[in-house]
Amino acid sequence: MRRVYVCGKRMNRRVVHLRERRPSSASNIVPKKLMKLRKIVPECEEADVDLLIRRTAEYIALLELQVGVLKGLSSLYGV
């Protein structure tokens, strides 16, 4: 007897046989995540992992600062 995996919403269901599904290994996930992170963080397309992580932290701090400034301006002008 074959076991099946059903995914999707009620109207958009598809059946995939379990032996056809390939589990993602951690060795494949990390490089993909780093590639996505390189696309998000400015000027990090060719950066090594250490520099990428450092610039990501700086970029997050910059974005938080921008949010704070925009919230302040919003409350100042009553928007």
C-alpha atoms as a printed R data frame, in Angstrom:
   type eleno elety resid chain resno      x      y      z
1  ATOM     1    CA   MET     A     1  0.000  0.000  0.000
2  ATOM     2    CA   ARG     A     2  1.395  3.397 -0.974
3  ATOM     3    CA   ARG     A     3  1.292  6.268  1.443
4  ATOM     4    CA   VAL     A     4  0.599  9.665 -0.024
5  ATOM     5    CA   TYR     A     5  1.231 13.228  1.057
6  ATOM     6    CA   VAL     A     6 -1.470 15.773  0.334
7  ATOM     7    CA   CYS     A     7 -0.605 19.447  0.336
8  ATOM     8    CA   GLY     A     8 -2.285 22.650 -0.712
9  ATOM     9    CA   LYS     A     9 -5.618 24.266 -0.106
10 ATOM    10    CA   ARG     A    10 -8.956 22.642 -0.604
11 ATOM    11    CA   MET     A    11 -9.312 23.769 -4.212
12 ATOM    12    CA   ASN     A    12 -5.663 23.271 -5.131
13 ATOM    13    CA   ARG     A    13 -4.677 19.802 -3.919
14 ATOM    14    CA   ARG     A    14 -2.012 17.618 -5.345
15 ATOM    15    CA   VAL     A    15 -0.869 14.167 -4.373
16 ATOM    16    CA   VAL     A    16  2.810 13.339 -4.120
17 ATOM    17    CA   HIS     A    17  4.048  9.863 -3.368
18 ATOM    18    CA   LEU     A    18  6.315  9.802 -0.332
19 ATOM    19    CA   ARG     A    19  9.137  8.017 -2.095
20 ATOM    20    CA   GLU     A    20  9.169 10.764 -4.746
21 ATOM    21    CA   ARG     A    21  9.710 13.472 -2.116
22 ATOM    22    CA   ARG     A    22 13.337 14.189 -1.375
23 ATOM    23    CA   PRO     A    23 14.168 15.482  2.076
24 ATOM    24    CA   SER     A    24 16.297 18.598  2.063
25 ATOM    25    CA   SER     A    25 19.581 18.122  3.799
26 ATOM    26    CA   ALA     A    26 21.210 20.836  5.870
27 ATOM    27    CA   SER     A    27 24.130 20.930  3.461
28 ATOM    28    CA   ASN     A    28 21.774 22.130  0.707
29 ATOM    29    CA   ILE     A    29 19.761 24.540  2.834
30 ATOM    30    CA   VAL     A    30 22.576 26.709  4.224
31 ATOM    31    CA   PRO     A    31 24.103 27.747  0.870
32 ATOM    32    CA   LYS     A    32 20.630 28.565 -0.474
33 ATOM    33    CA   LYS     A    33 19.848 30.725  2.556
34 ATOM    34    CA   LEU     A    34 23.204 32.502  2.244
35 ATOM    35    CA   MET     A    35 22.521 33.164 -1.433
36 ATOM    36    CA   LYS     A    36 19.147 34.720 -0.580
37 ATOM    37    CA   LEU     A    37 20.758 36.803  2.161
38 ATOM    38    CA   ARG     A    38 23.406 38.056 -0.289
39 ATOM    39    CA   LYS     A    39 20.602 39.276 -2.561
40 ATOM    40    CA   ILE     A    40 18.846 41.133  0.263
41 ATOM    41    CA   VAL     A    41 21.777 42.879  1.960
42 ATOM    42    CA   PRO     A    42 23.264 45.677 -0.161
43 ATOM    43    CA   GLU     A    43 26.843 45.328 -1.443
44 ATOM    44    CA   CYS     A    44 27.234 41.716 -0.293
45 ATOM    45    CA   GLU     A    45 26.966 39.775 -3.542
46 ATOM    46    CA   GLU     A    46 30.609 38.643 -3.389
47 ATOM    47    CA   ALA     A    47 31.197 38.828  0.396
48 ATOM    48    CA   ASP     A    48 32.416 35.859  2.410
49 ATOM    49    CA   VAL     A    49 30.242 34.479  5.209
50 ATOM    50    CA   ASP     A    50 31.872 36.474  8.038
51 ATOM    51    CA   LEU     A    51 31.512 39.782  6.219
52 ATOM    52    CA   LEU     A    52 27.980 38.863  5.136
53 ATOM    53    CA   ILE     A    53 26.874 38.208  8.718
54 ATOM    54    CA   ARG     A    54 28.524 41.413  9.968
55 ATOM    55    CA   ARG     A    55 26.927 43.541  7.245
56 ATOM    56    CA   THR     A    56 23.579 41.851  7.816
57 ATOM    57    CA   ALA     A    57 23.667 42.908 11.470
58 ATOM    58    CA   GLU     A    58 24.599 46.461 10.438
59 ATOM    59    CA   TYR     A    59 21.814 46.503  7.844
60 ATOM    60    CA   ILE     A    60 19.252 45.343 10.413
61 ATOM    61    CA   ALA     A    61 20.380 48.108 12.788
62 ATOM    62    CA   LEU     A    62 20.078 50.646  9.961
63 ATOM    63    CA   LEU     A    63 16.565 49.461  9.105
64 ATOM    64    CA   GLU     A    64 15.541 49.664 12.771
65 ATOM    65    CA   LEU     A    65 16.874 53.219 12.916
66 ATOM    66    CA   GLN     A    66 14.921 54.147  9.782
67 ATOM    67    CA   VAL     A    67 11.739 52.695 11.273
68 ATOM    68    CA   GLY     A    68 12.286 54.750 14.426
69 ATOM    69    CA   VAL     A    69 12.794 57.935 12.423
70 ATOM    70    CA   LEU     A    70  9.716 57.289 10.309
71 ATOM    71    CA   LYS     A    71  7.610 56.574 13.411
72 ATOM    72    CA   GLY     A    72  8.827 59.830 14.926
73 ATOM    73    CA   LEU     A    73  7.994 61.793 11.785
74 ATOM    74    CA   SER     A    74  4.633 60.085 11.574
75 ATOM    75    CA   SER     A    75  3.697 61.052 15.125
76 ATOM    76    CA   LEU     A    76  5.057 64.565 14.635
77 ATOM    77    CA   TYR     A    77  2.908 65.193 11.554
78 ATOM    78    CA   GLY     A    78 -0.084 63.189 12.823
79 ATOM    79    CA   VAL     A    79 -0.143 60.669 10.026
